[in-house]
Amino acid sequence: MKVASRGVTRHTEAVKQSLIIDCDPGVDDATGLLTAFASSDLDLLAVTTVGGNVSAEKTARNARILRQIAGREDVPVFVGAERPLKREPAGAGEFHGTEGLGDLEPFEPEAPADEGTAAEAVVRRVMARPAGSVALAVMGPMTNLALAMRAEPRLAGHLGPVVVMGGARSEGGNITASAEFNIWADPEAAAEVFASGCRMIVMGLDATHQVRSTEDRIRTIEAVDTASARTAAAMLRFSQRTEREIVGWDAGPLHDPCTVAWLLKPELFKLAPCRIAVETESELTRGHTAVEFRVDAATAKHFWATKADADGVFALIAERLGHTSEGMGA
């Protein structure tokens, strides 16, 4: 028997979803990565990094640190773009710490990054597998994916679902009045990817602001006795403190892990078919995501998350972080 899930026809037997994670860790990226590393039903082909929350050098190191904490050195890490396609590099160290991992003291991981660029790694791994079989979770600026699409014009049609954390509509922006950071940081890359024709599930602020790190939810993660859970809980505590100090929120939103949560349990989210375009010309509205719901649902390529089950997302993260890496490597 076959069932349709996430836009890919799958057998009811246990079939791993092949996945590449593109990220800029980042404390919320860290929780998303650790959750993916701990999920045996994901065939994690690679982690690619990009400059975003902190510099490209630091995001690549941070991904390798998290890989080592999770005991998943079987997953290759590839270093990606240092800067946006046309803009100066941005940063969000005030929300992630100067090193990008909150209060975690950085160290040089034992395993190095792999040879080749992130864009090259995406093209090789996606094009080597059946069309539609490899999903991509994008937790940072879309620079790497735009470069990969430029290098291989067939890539957009060969990708499985591209699950993006980025954008804002009814919630307004978190970096400007109308723009969310990941899109704002490289709007030209985002515009190219949205226009490419690939199927995109978009976790904008409208959904991620519903997934709040309340005290009870953080304590649930803290109660899990694994290295990955302890690390994720420390990230959540750092975010709780910084959100209170900078924004005034008692419970900050958990953004990037929503991409992994959707891949693992899509029923936690409600999606609406739409068409998304990105503003690249106006500095006033740079990175604004124009989300148009007046589309033909049968042919729509973009799907905007409108609702999220926050308790379900945190329960899923806690459950996965309780797993060990034993037997999960290649």
Beta strands, then each sheet from edge to edge (+ up, - down):
strand 1: 2-5
strand 2: 8-11
strand 3: 17-23
strand 4: 42-49
strand 5: 77-79
strand 6: 134-138
strand 7: 162-165
strand 8: 200-203
strand 9: 269-278
strand 10: 289-292
strand 11: 302-308
sheet 1: 1+ 2-
sheet 2: 5+ 4+ 3+ 6+ 7+ 8+ 11+ 9- 10+
end
